[in-house]
């Protein structure tokens, strides 16, 4: 059995969404990151500060696939600190958009309805 060492390995939807995202084109990653960054409104201000601390620590220095792009890294970190129900809803939307090659369809409308 594999060890869940990444924060998103514990949730199958998050794991699938981030694996699909890691295999996506730069343009798809940027559009997905733009969608994810809209989650900032649903994350507490003190948590946002921890996102920036993590970015300062790992941006362009870390080994994760998203550490090399500050825009994508910020989006993934926002997703990481979002409440679990928001993570799952965003992951479902990402999976749907990436698997249908329809990344432009991403929006936050009905995100809370998908809890």
TIMI-2910 file (N, C-alpha, C, CB; in pm, 1 decimal, decimal comma, always signed):
<rs>
+----------+----------+----------+----------+----------+----------+----------+----------+----------+----------+----------+----------+------+
!      n_x !      n_y !      n_z !     ca_x !     ca_y !     ca_z !      c_x !      c_y !      c_z !     cb_x !     cb_y !     cb_z ! resn !
+----------+----------+----------+----------+----------+----------+----------+----------+----------+----------+----------+----------+------+
!    +84,5 !   -118,5 !     +0,0 !     +0,0 !     +0,0 !     +0,0 !    +88,6 !   +124,3 !     +0,0 !    -95,9 !     +0,1 !   +122,4 !  Unk !
!    +49,7 !   +224,1 !    -76,5 !   +130,9 !   +344,6 !    -86,2 !   +104,7 !   +436,7 !    +31,8 !   +103,2 !   +417,6 !   -217,5 !  Unk !
!   +206,0 !   +511,0 !    +65,7 !   +196,9 !   +606,6 !   +175,3 !   +142,9 !   +738,3 !   +120,6 !   +335,5 !   +627,0 !   +244,0 !  Unk !
!    +39,0 !   +792,3 !   +183,0 !    -16,7 !   +921,2 !   +141,3 !    +71,8 !  +1032,3 !   +194,4 !   -163,0 !   +938,7 !   +191,4 !  Unk !
!   +168,5 !  +1073,3 !   +115,6 !   +261,7 !  +1173,4 !   +164,5 !   +231,3 !  +1313,8 !   +112,9 !   +401,2 !  +1135,1 !   +126,3 !  Unk !
!   +149,2 !  +1324,3 !     +9,6 !   +111,1 !  +1456,2 !    -40,3 !    -24,1 !  +1492,5 !    +17,9 !   +107,3 !  +1459,3 !   -195,9 !  Unk !
!    -46,6 !  +1620,9 !    +41,1 !   -169,5 !  +1665,7 !   +106,9 !   -293,4 !  +1622,0 !    +31,4 !   -169,4 !  +1816,2 !   +121,4 !  Unk !
!   -286,8 !  +1608,7 !   -100,2 !   -405,5 !  +1577,5 !   -179,2 !   -425,2 !  +1428,3 !   -203,4 !   -398,2 !  +1648,1 !   -310,5 !  Unk !
!   -332,7 !  +1345,1 !   -159,3 !   -346,0 !  +1200,3 !   -179,0 !   -460,9 !  +1139,9 !    -98,8 !   -216,9 !  +1131,4 !   -141,5 !  Unk !
!   -503,3 !  +1206,1 !     +5,5 !   -608,3 !  +1152,0 !    +92,5 !   -747,1 !  +1160,1 !    +30,0 !   -608,4 !  +1225,5 !   +224,5 !  Unk !
!   -765,0 !  +1246,2 !    -67,7 !   -894,7 !  +1262,2 !   -133,0 !   -881,1 !  +1221,2 !   -279,6 !   -946,3 !  +1409,6 !   -120,5 !  Unk !
!   -949,0 !  +1113,9 !   -321,3 !   -934,9 !  +1065,3 !   -459,3 !   -968,1 !  +1169,8 !   -565,7 !  -1023,1 !   +945,7 !   -479,4 !  Unk !
!  -1066,7 !  +1255,4 !   -538,2 !  -1102,6 !  +1358,9 !   -635,7 !   -991,3 !  +1461,1 !   -650,8 !  -1232,1 !  +1428,9 !   -594,4 !  Unk !
!   -935,2 !  +1504,9 !   -538,2 !   -824,0 !  +1600,8 !   -543,7 !   -703,6 !  +1539,2 !   -613,3 !   -785,0 !  +1647,2 !   -401,9 !  Unk !
!   -674,9 !  +1415,7 !   -579,5 !   -560,3 !  +1347,9 !   -639,7 !   -576,5 !  +1339,4 !   -791,7 !   -543,5 !  +1206,7 !   -579,5 !  Unk !
!   -694,5 !  +1298,2 !   -836,6 !   -718,4 !  +1287,9 !   -980,5 !   -710,5 !  +1424,4 !  -1047,7 !   -854,6 !  +1224,3 !  -1007,4 !  Unk !
!   -770,9 !  +1525,8 !   -985,9 !   -770,1 !  +1660,7 !  -1043,7 !   -628,1 !  +1712,9 !  -1058,5 !   -852,2 !  +1756,8 !   -957,1 !  Unk !
!   -546,4 !  +1696,3 !   -954,9 !   -409,9 !  +1748,7 !   -961,6 !   -321,6 !  +1666,6 !  -1054,3 !   -348,6 !  +1752,6 !   -822,8 !  Unk !
!   -347,2 !  +1537,1 !  -1064,4 !   -271,6 !  +1457,4 !  -1161,0 !   -306,8 !  +1497,9 !  -1303,6 !   -298,6 !  +1307,6 !  -1140,3 !  Unk !
!   -435,8 !  +1518,0 !  -1331,2 !   -475,9 !  +1566,1 !  -1464,0 !   -414,8 !  +1702,8 !  -1492,2 !   -629,7 !  +1573,4 !  -1475,1 !  Unk !
!   -418,5 !  +1788,7 !  -1392,8 !   -363,9 !  +1922,8 !  -1409,7 !   -214,2 !  +1918,9 !  -1436,8 !   -392,2 !  +2007,2 !  -1286,6 !  Unk !
!   -143,2 !  +1831,3 !  -1368,6 !     +2,2 !  +1822,9 !  -1389,2 !    +36,7 !  +1778,8 !  -1531,1 !    +64,4 !  +1726,0 !  -1288,5 !  Unk !
!    -53,6 !  +1706,3 !  -1596,5 !    -30,4 !  +1657,5 !  -1732,6 !    -84,4 !  +1752,6 !  -1839,5 !    -93,7 !  +1521,1 !  -1749,6 !  Unk !
!   -146,8 !  +1860,5 !  -1797,2 !   -210,5 !  +1954,9 !  -1889,0 !   -109,0 !  +2048,6 !  -1952,2 !   -316,9 !  +2035,6 !  -1816,5 !  Unk !
!   -155,1 !  +2115,6 !  -2057,4 !    -70,1 !  +2214,1 !  -2125,0 !    -53,9 !  +2337,0 !  -2035,4 !   -130,4 !  +2254,3 !  -2263,3 !  Unk !
!    +42,5 !  +2419,1 !  -2067,0 !    +67,7 !  +2542,6 !  -1991,8 !    -57,5 !  +2631,4 !  -1992,1 !   +188,7 !  +2619,6 !  -2052,0 !  Unk !
!   -123,4 !  +2642,6 !  -2106,4 !   -243,3 !  +2725,3 !  -2116,0 !   -354,7 !  +2671,1 !  -2026,8 !   -291,1 !  +2733,1 !  -2261,3 !  Unk !
!   -374,1 !  +2539,3 !  -2026,8 !   -476,3 !  +2479,5 !  -1941,2 !   -441,7 !  +2498,6 !  -1793,9 !   -492,3 !  +2330,1 !  -1972,8 !  Unk !
!   -313,8 !  +2484,4 !  -1760,0 !   -272,1 !  +2506,7 !  -1621,7 !   -299,7 !  +2649,7 !  -1579,2 !   -123,8 !  +2474,7 !  -1604,5 !  Unk !
!   -269,7 !  +2744,7 !  -1667,4 !   -293,6 !  +2885,3 !  -1634,4 !   -442,5 !  +2913,7 !  -1614,1 !   -237,9 !  +2975,6 !  -1744,7 !  Unk !
!   -526,5 !  +2857,8 !  -1701,0 !   -670,8 !  +2880,0 !  -1686,7 !   -724,6 !  +2812,8 !  -1561,0 !   -745,5 !  +2827,6 !  -1810,0 !  Unk !
!   -675,4 !  +2694,2 !  -1531,0 !   -716,7 !  +2625,4 !  -1408,4 !   -670,3 !  +2704,0 !  -1286,4 !   -660,0 !  +2481,3 !  -1404,5 !  Unk !
!   -549,4 !  +2757,1 !  -1292,7 !   -496,6 !  +2836,2 !  -1181,1 !   -580,6 !  +2961,1 !  -1159,6 !   -349,8 !  +2874,8 !  -1206,6 !  Unk !
!   -622,5 !  +3022,5 !  -1268,3 !   -708,9 !  +3140,5 !  -1257,3 !   -840,1 !  +3103,6 !  -1187,5 !   -737,3 !  +3200,7 !  -1397,7 !  Unk !
!   -897,5 !  +2990,3 !  -1224,3 !  -1019,8 !  +2941,3 !  -1159,2 !   -995,5 !  +2915,6 !  -1010,8 !  -1069,9 !  +2812,4 !  -1227,9 !  Unk !
!   -889,4 !  +2845,8 !   -979,2 !   -861,4 !  +2809,6 !   -840,0 !   -835,1 !  +2933,3 !   -755,6 !   -741,4 !  +2714,5 !   -832,3 !  Unk !
!   -766,3 !  +3032,1 !   -812,8 !   -735,6 !  +3151,8 !   -734,8 !   -860,6 !  +3228,8 !   -695,4 !   -643,0 !  +3242,1 !   -812,8 !  Unk !
!   -970,5 !  +3205,7 !   -763,3 !  -1095,7 !  +3269,5 !   -724,9 !  -1146,8 !  +3213,7 !   -592,6 !  -1201,0 !  +3250,9 !   -834,4 !  Unk !
!  -1090,5 !  +3103,3 !   -548,0 !  -1127,4 !  +3046,2 !   -418,3 !  -1082,0 !  +3135,5 !   -303,6 !  -1067,2 !  +2906,4 !   -402,5 !  Unk !
!   -993,5 !  +3228,0 !   -332,1 !   -938,7 !  +3315,9 !   -229,7 !  -1049,3 !  +3382,7 !   -149,6 !   -848,9 !  +3421,3 !   -292,9 !  Unk !
!  -1161,4 !  +3411,4 !   -213,4 !  -1273,1 !  +3475,0 !   -144,1 !  -1333,7 !  +3383,7 !    -38,3 !  -1379,9 !  +3516,3 !   -243,8 !  Unk !
!  -1310,7 !  +3253,3 !    -50,1 !  -1370,2 !  +3157,6 !    +42,2 !  -1270,5 !  +3107,8 !   +146,8 !  -1426,4 !  +3040,3 !    -34,8 !  Unk !
!  -1152,8 !  +3169,5 !   +150,0 !  -1048,2 !  +3130,1 !   +244,1 !  -1019,2 !  +3248,4 !   +336,1 !   -918,5 !  +3084,1 !   +169,0 !  Unk !
!  -1006,2 !  +3222,5 !   +463,6 !   -983,8 !  +3328,1 !   +562,4 !   -854,2 !  +3404,2 !   +535,8 !   -981,0 !  +3268,9 !   +702,7 !  Unk !
!   -852,7 !  +3530,2 !   +572,0 !   -737,8 !  +3617,8 !   +547,3 !   -610,6 !  +3566,3 !   +614,5 !   -768,2 !  +3758,8 !   +596,3 !  Unk !
!   -620,7 !  +3512,8 !   +736,4 !   -500,9 !  +3463,7 !   +804,0 !   -442,7 !  +3341,9 !   +733,3 !   -532,5 !  +3429,5 !   +949,0 !  Unk !
!   -528,3 !  +3267,1 !   +667,0 !   -482,1 !  +3151,1 !   +591,2 !   -409,8 !  +3196,9 !   +464,1 !   -601,1 !  +3058,2 !   +555,6 !  Unk !
!   -458,3 !  +3305,7 !   +406,0 !   -393,8 !  +3361,4 !   +286,8 !   -248,3 !  +3395,6 !   +318,2 !   -469,8 !  +3487,4 !   +236,6 !  Unk !
!   -223,4 !  +3447,5 !   +437,2 !    -86,6 !  +3480,7 !   +477,8 !     +2,8 !  +3357,0 !   +474,5 !    -85,8 !  +3542,6 !   +618,5 !  Unk !
!    -50,7 !  +3242,9 !   +516,5 !    +30,3 !  +3120,0 !   +514,0 !    +60,8 !  +3077,0 !   +370,5 !    -42,4 !  +3006,0 !   +588,6 !  Unk !
!    -29,2 !  +3108,6 !   +277,7 !     -4,1 !  +3078,4 !   +136,4 !   +118,3 !  +3156,0 !    +89,5 !   -128,1 !  +3113,2 !    +48,6 !  Unk !
!   +124,1 !  +3283,8 !   +124,0 !   +237,4 !  +3365,9 !    +81,8 !   +367,9 !  +3322,3 !   +149,5 !   +209,5 !  +3512,9 !   +112,5 !  Unk !
!   +359,4 !  +3277,7 !   +273,2 !   +478,4 !  +3225,9 !   +340,7 !   +530,5 !  +3100,7 !   +270,0 !   +447,2 !  +3194,6 !   +488,3 !  Unk !
!   +439,3 !  +3012,8 !   +232,4 !   +477,7 !  +2891,1 !   +160,0 !   +537,6 !  +2926,6 !    +24,9 !   +356,5 !  +2797,8 !   +141,5 !  Unk !
!   +477,7 !  +3023,6 !    -41,6 !   +530,4 !  +3064,9 !   -172,6 !   +672,7 !  +3118,7 !   -159,1 !   +439,1 !  +3172,0 !   -236,5 !  Unk !
!   +696,3 !  +3201,1 !    -58,0 !   +830,7 !  +3254,9 !    -37,3 !   +931,7 !  +3144,5 !    -11,0 !   +831,0 !  +3353,6 !    +78,4 !  Unk !
!   +887,8 !  +3041,0 !    +55,7 !   +977,4 !  +2931,7 !    +91,1 !  +1009,6 !  +2840,3 !    -27,4 !   +916,6 !  +2850,4 !   +202,7 !  Unk !
!   +908,9 !  +2808,1 !   -110,0 !   +927,1 !  +2705,5 !   -213,4 !   +928,4 !  +2754,3 !   -357,3 !   +821,4 !  +2606,4 !   -200,4 !  Unk !
!   +877,3 !  +2872,4 !   -385,0 !   +863,9 !  +2916,2 !   -523,6 !   +997,1 !  +2911,2 !   -597,1 !   +807,0 !  +3057,0 !   -529,1 !  Unk !
!   +996,1 !  +2837,7 !   -705,7 !  +1111,7 !  +2815,4 !   -792,2 !  +1226,2 !  +2743,4 !   -721,5 !  +1160,9 !  +2947,0 !   -845,8 !  Unk !
!  +1202,8 !  +2691,5 !   -600,9 !  +1306,5 !  +2619,2 !   -526,7 !  +1261,9 !  +2477,7 !   -492,9 !  +1342,7 !  +2694,3 !   -398,6 !  Unk !
!  +1132,2 !  +2453,7 !   -492,0 !  +1079,7 !  +2324,5 !   -450,1 !  +1085,8 !  +2219,7 !   -560,1 !   +938,1 !  +2340,0 !   -403,5 !  Unk !
!  +1054,1 !  +2097,6 !   -521,8 !  +1058,5 !  +1984,8 !   -615,1 !   +922,5 !  +1946,9 !   -671,4 !  +1118,1 !  +1865,7 !   -547,3 !  Unk !
!   +816,2 !  +2011,5 !   -622,8 !   +682,8 !  +1977,6 !   -671,0 !   +663,5 !  +2034,8 !   -811,6 !   +573,6 !  +2031,4 !   -574,0 !  Unk !
!   +580,2 !  +1970,0 !   -891,5 !   +562,7 !  +2012,2 !  -1031,1 !   +511,3 !  +2155,0 !  -1042,1 !   +467,0 !  +1918,3 !  -1102,6 !  Unk !
!   +442,3 !  +2203,1 !   -942,5 !   +385,5 !  +2338,0 !   -950,4 !   +472,3 !  +2445,0 !   -884,9 !   +249,9 !  +2339,2 !   -886,6 !  Unk !
!   +584,3 !  +2409,0 !   -826,3 !   +671,2 !  +2506,8 !   -760,5 !   +743,7 !  +2599,4 !   -858,0 !   +772,5 !  +2435,1 !   -676,0 !  Unk !
!   +751,8 !  +2561,0 !   -982,7 !   +829,4 !  +2638,6 !  -1079,5 !   +752,5 !  +2755,6 !  -1141,4 !   +877,0 !  +2548,0 !  -1188,7 !  Unk !
!   +623,7 !  +2760,4 !  -1120,2 !   +541,2 !  +2867,2 !  -1176,6 !   +465,4 !  +2935,7 !  -1062,8 !   +442,0 !  +2811,1 !  -1284,5 !  Unk !
!   +500,9 !  +3060,5 !  -1029,1 !   +438,4 !  +3128,8 !   -915,4 !   +286,3 !  +3138,8 !   -924,6 !   +495,5 !  +3266,4 !   -902,8 !  Unk !
!   +232,7 !  +3158,9 !  -1043,0 !    +88,7 !  +3171,1 !  -1062,9 !    +18,6 !  +3039,6 !  -1028,2 !    +57,6 !  +3211,9 !  -1208,4 !  Unk !
!    +70,4 !  +2930,4 !  -1080,6 !    +12,2 !  +2799,0 !  -1054,7 !    +36,0 !  +2758,2 !   -909,6 !    +71,1 !  +2693,6 !  -1150,5 !  Unk !
!   +152,7 !  +2789,7 !   -857,8 !   +183,4 !  +2754,3 !   -719,0 !    +85,3 !  +2822,9 !   -623,4 !   +329,1 !  +2793,5 !   -683,8 !  Unk !
!    +57,0 !  +2949,4 !   -645,9 !    -37,1 !  +3021,3 !   -559,4 !   -174,3 !  +2954,8 !   -565,4 !    -47,3 !  +3170,4 !   -601,0 !  Unk !
!   -216,5 !  +2917,4 !   -684,2 !   -346,9 !  +2853,4 !   -699,9 !   -352,6 !  +2720,9 !   -624,5 !   -377,7 !  +2830,8 !   -848,0 !  Unk !
!   -250,5 !  +2638,9 !   -638,2 !   -249,7 !  +2508,6 !   -571,4 !   -244,1 !  +2527,0 !   -420,6 !   -130,5 !  +2423,3 !   -619,4 !  Unk !
!   -168,6 !  +2623,4 !   -372,8 !   -162,8 !  +2648,6 !   -228,7 !   -297,2 !  +2698,2 !   -175,9 !    -53,0 !  +2750,8 !   -196,8 !  Unk !
!   -367,8 !  +2780,8 !   -253,3 !   -501,2 !  +2824,3 !   -212,7 !   -596,2 !  +2705,6 !   -203,9 !   -555,9 !  +2928,9 !   -310,7 !  Unk !
!   -584,6 !  +2615,6 !   -300,1 !   -666,9 !  +2495,1 !   -296,9 !   -633,1 !  +2410,9 !   -174,1 !   -647,3 !  +2412,6 !   -425,6 !  Unk !
!   -505,7 !  +2402,2 !   -141,6 !   -461,9 !  +2322,5 !    -26,9 !   -522,2 !  +2373,3 !   +104,3 !   -309,5 !  +2323,4 !    -17,6 !  Unk !
!   -532,6 !  +2504,6 !   +120,0 !   -581,2 !  +2560,7 !   +246,3 !   -731,8 !  +2586,1 !   +247,3 !   -509,0 !  +2689,3 !   +275,5 !  Unk !
!   -797,5 !  +2562,5 !   +135,0 !   -942,6 !  +2581,2 !   +129,2 !  -1012,3 !  +2475,2 !   +215,2 !   -993,0 !  +2574,1 !    -17,9 !  Unk !
!  -1132,4 !  +2504,4 !   +260,7 !  -1208,6 !  +2404,4 !   +336,6 !  -1229,9 !  +2278,3 !   +251,4 !  -1345,8 !  +2463,1 !   +382,3 !  Unk !
!  -1237,6 !  +2162,0 !   +315,0 !  -1251,8 !  +2035,9 !   +240,0 !  -1368,0 !  +2034,1 !   +140,3 !  -1269,4 !  +1922,8 !   +336,4 !  Unk !
!  -1482,3 !  +2090,9 !   +176,4 !  -1594,7 !  +2088,6 !    +82,5 !  -1565,8 !  +2174,8 !    -40,7 !  -1722,9 !  +2137,1 !   +151,9 !  Unk !
!  -1490,8 !  +2280,4 !    -24,1 !  -1453,2 !  +2364,7 !   -137,7 !  -1349,1 !  +2292,0 !   -223,0 !  -1398,1 !  +2502,1 !    -89,0 !  Unk !
!  -1254,0 !  +2223,7 !   -158,3 !  -1154,1 !  +2144,4 !   -231,8 !  -1222,3 !  +2041,3 !   -320,8 !  -1057,4 !  +2074,0 !   -133,8 !  Unk !
!  -1317,2 !  +1966,2 !   -262,7 !  -1384,9 !  +1860,1 !   -338,2 !  -1464,6 !  +1916,7 !   -455,1 !  -1477,5 !  +1780,3 !   -246,2 !  Unk !
!  -1536,6 !  +2025,3 !   -431,2 !  -1616,5 !  +2085,0 !   -538,1 !  -1526,5 !  +2137,0 !   -650,2 !  -1704,0 !  +2199,0 !   -482,7 !  Unk !
!  -1416,9 !  +2202,8 !   -613,8 !  -1323,1 !  +2252,9 !   -715,1 !  -1258,8 !  +2137,3 !   -790,6 !  -1214,4 !  +2340,7 !   -649,9 !  Unk !
!  -1223,6 !  +2030,5 !   -719,3 !  -1162,2 !  +1913,6 !   -782,8 !  -1257,0 !  +1851,9 !   -884,9 !  -1122,7 !  +1809,0 !   -677,1 !  Unk !
!  -1384,2 !  +1839,9 !   -849,3 !  -1482,4 !  +1783,4 !   -942,6 !  -1493,4 !  +1867,9 !  -1068,7 !  -1619,7 !  +1771,9 !   -875,5 !  Unk !
!  -1495,8 !  +2000,2 !  -1050,2 !  -1504,8 !  +2089,2 !  -1166,3 !  -1378,5 !  +2079,1 !  -1252,7 !  -1526,4 !  +2235,0 !  -1120,5 !  Unk !
!  -1263,0 !  +2069,3 !  -1188,3 !  -1137,8 !  +2055,5 !  -1263,5 !  -1134,5 !  +1924,7 !  -1341,1 !  -1017,4 !  +2063,3 !  -1169,1 !  Unk !
!  -1172,7 !  +1815,7 !  -1277,0 !  -1173,3 !  +1685,4 !  -1344,8 !  -1264,9 !  +1690,3 !  -1466,3 !  -1218,5 !  +1573,0 !  -1248,0 !  Unk !
!  -1383,3 !  +1743,5 !  -1448,4 !  -1480,2 !  +1751,2 !  -1558,2 !  -1425,0 !  +1834,6 !  -1674,0 !  -1613,2 !  +1811,2 !  -1508,4 !  Unk !
!  -1371,4 !  +1951,2 !  -1642,1 !  -1320,6 !  +2040,4 !  -1747,4 !  -1197,4 !  +1983,3 !  -1816,4 !  -1287,6 !  +2177,1 !  -1689,0 !  Unk !
!  -1104,4 !  +1927,3 !  -1738,2 !   -980,6 !  +1875,0 !  -1797,7 !  -1004,5 !  +1747,0 !  -1876,6 !   -877,0 !  +1849,3 !  -1689,2 !  Unk !
!  -1093,1 !  +1661,5 !  -1828,8 !  -1117,3 !  +1536,2 !  -1899,7 !  -1198,5 !  +1556,9 !  -2027,0 !  -1188,7 !  +1438,1 !  -1808,8 !  Unk !
!  -1277,3 !  +1663,7 !  -2031,5 !  -1354,5 !  +1694,4 !  -2151,9 !  -1282,0 !  +1794,4 !  -2241,9 !  -1491,8 !  +1749,1 !  -2113,6 !  Unk !
!  -1158,9 !  +1830,2 !  -2204,2 !  -1080,9 !  +1929,3 !  -2279,2 !  -1162,0 !  +2057,7 !  -2297,1 !  -1038,6 !  +1872,6 !  -2417,3 !  Unk !
!  -1226,1 !  +2100,4 !  -2189,0 !  -1312,6 !  +2218,0 !  -2190,9 !  -1277,6 !  +2308,7 !  -2073,2 !  -1462,3 !  +2176,9 !  -2186,1 !  Unk !
!  -1150,5 !  +2343,2 !  -2060,2 !  -1101,2 !  +2421,4 !  -1947,3 !  -1166,2 !  +2559,3 !  -1941,3 !   -950,2 !  +2435,8 !  -1955,7 !  Unk !
!  -1211,2 !  +2610,2 !  -2055,2 !  -1273,6 !  +2742,5 !  -2057,5 !  -1405,8 !  +2744,6 !  -1982,2 !  -1295,7 !  +2787,3 !  -2200,6 !  Unk !
!  -1464,4 !  +2628,3 !  -1957,0 !  -1594,7 !  +2623,0 !  -1890,6 !  -1585,4 !  +2640,8 !  -1738,7 !  -1662,2 !  +2491,4 !  -1921,8 !  Unk !
!  -1466,8 !  +2649,2 !  -1684,7 !  -1451,5 !  +2662,0 !  -1539,5 !  -1503,9 !  +2795,4 !  -1489,4 !  -1305,4 !  +2645,9 !  -1499,9 !  Unk !
!  -1584,2 !  +2788,4 !  -1385,2 !  -1629,9 !  +2908,8 !  -1316,1 !  -1668,5 !  +2869,8 !  -1174,8 !  -1749,7 !  +2976,1 !  -1390,6 !  Unk !
!  -1681,3 !  +2967,9 !  -1088,3 !  -1714,8 !  +2940,7 !   -949,6 !  -1863,2 !  +2928,5 !   -925,1 !  -1659,5 !  +3047,1 !   -862,8 !  Unk !
!  -1944,2 !  +2959,4 !  -1024,7 !  -2087,9 !  +2947,0 !  -1006,9 !  -2120,5 !  +2803,8 !   -970,8 !  -2164,2 !  +2990,5 !  -1133,8 !  Unk !
!  -2207,1 !  +2786,6 !   -878,2 !  -2253,0 !  +2656,9 !   -828,9 !  -2144,5 !  +2575,7 !   -758,7 !  -2308,2 !  +2577,0 !   -942,6 !  Unk !
!  -2031,7 !  +2636,4 !   -727,3 !  -1926,7 !  +2563,5 !   -656,9 !  -1976,1 !  +2516,8 !   -521,1 !  -1801,7 !  +2650,8 !   -640,8 !  Unk !
!  -2042,6 !  +2602,8 !   -448,6 !  -2096,2 !  +2564,0 !   -318,0 !  -2211,2 !  +2465,1 !   -329,2 !  -2142,3 !  +2686,5 !   -242,6 !  Unk !
!  -2281,6 !  +2466,2 !   -440,0 !  -2392,8 !  +2373,8 !   -459,6 !  -2344,3 !  +2230,6 !   -480,1 !  -2476,9 !  +2417,4 !   -578,4 !  Unk !
!  -2217,5 !  +2214,5 !   -512,7 !  -2164,1 !  +2081,7 !   -541,1 !  -2101,6 !  +2016,5 !   -420,0 !  -2063,0 !  +2089,6 !   -650,7 !  Unk !
!  -2128,2 !  +2064,6 !   -301,9 !  -2065,9 !  +2012,4 !   -179,6 !  -2094,3 !  +1867,2 !   -163,5 !  -2113,7 !  +2087,3 !    -57,6 !  Unk !
+----------+----------+----------+----------+----------+----------+----------+----------+----------+----------+----------+----------+------+
</rs>
